[in-house]
Amino acid sequence: MSPTEVTPSADLAGAVLTIDLDAVAQNWRALATRGHGADCAAVVKADGYGLGAAQVGARLYAEGCRSFFVAHWSEGVTLRDHVGDAAIYILNGLIPGTEADYAAHRLAPVLNDPGQVAAWSAWCTEHGAHPAALHIDTGMTRLGLSQRDALVLAQNPAPLRPIGDLLVMSHLACADEPDHPLNGEQLDRFSGIAARFRQWPQSLANSSGIFLGEAWHFDLLRPGVALFGGNPVPGNANPMKPVVSLSARILQIREIDGPLTVGYGATHRANPPAKIATIAAGYADGILRSLSNRGALTLAGHKAPLVGRVSMDLITVDVSEVPDTVLEQATHIDLLDAAYTIDDLAADARTIGYEVLTSLGRRYHREYVGLPA
Ligand SMILES: *Cc1c(COP(=O)(O)O)cnc(C)c1O
């Protein structure tokens, strides 16, 4: 059985998620400008950090972006229809034996170990050159060729020849902490090894890496979260434009005139007289449960803190400080906006903006601003 999903109109939905593709485009151009001549790719894995890889891809392709990165083959296949002939790199690598499936959609595997290099090389020898990336690990210890394997390949690059176009890349572990010594160590290691593969373009910087300085830029920038409004320089003013806003329906407002507790576990005791509003979004929609008793929400500029536990489909907020005249008119409350950003919500939920974005639920009505025609 294929999944059937009813997408609610804004009138019927619990919440409306607005995704501003004009802001994504502006962020992409701003990052590209910082690159001083380096090309700027877009990392749109996990369905464009939860915001729609097809929509984001189509808009950035229209802006001139010609390199995209996703994690999975299936994400690449979906994206292909929206980005013309742009390069699509598959970060999780090549599953040997599936070379034809990659080539059929012109997907470039990120070759992460000598076995993958050998498999892609053999396939290209038989079927003709087909692009790929070569990932060299410089300190993440996750994916990529070890320094030793990279040196062996540099000394005998014959397996790379049938592949044709190759991008040489590595990934930074601590770019969001500019003072971390690993940033310089990874730069030194990458510069050393990349010099042995000088005939191919090279790429090191993710969003935060772009802000470490020109030395980290090489030929291709690989921003993800900054495109979507996440702050690439934590602790400093966010240079990116916010992209998402989330407005959730107020289902009910309870007037509390006696001692009562709110929600599962009775973790919040309402102080009468109080007003508690129940809102149509919960942890099943990406309002992380760790936001229980912590979300610093506002309604029309008045404090409306999240109280009690986040439940699956609902949260409760204390709207006692919101004037009645405002409450009578209010149908929705913003869970994310320019004043309470993905990074703010993430800090309250003790996580990172990346997780907030990729958790955003499937039950929202989604509105895109700036979709290309
Ligand atoms: C996710 C990812 C990026 C983008 O990282 P951001 O911090 O979101 O900019 C770049 N390169 C690789 C290899 C990645 O996995």
The ligand as an ORCA input file, in Angstrom:
! r2SCAN-3c Opt
* xyz 0 1
  C      25.927     18.547      6.345
  C      27.218     18.772      5.652
  C      27.584     20.056      5.211
  C      26.781     21.292      5.548
  O      26.994     21.602      6.909
  P      26.348     22.892      7.574
  O      27.000     22.945      8.911
  O      24.885     22.644      7.653
  O      26.670     24.057      6.706
  C      28.746     20.190      4.457
  N      29.521     19.112      4.186
  C      29.222     17.874      4.621
  C      30.121     16.749      4.296
  C      28.070     17.660      5.363
  O      27.774     16.435      5.815
*
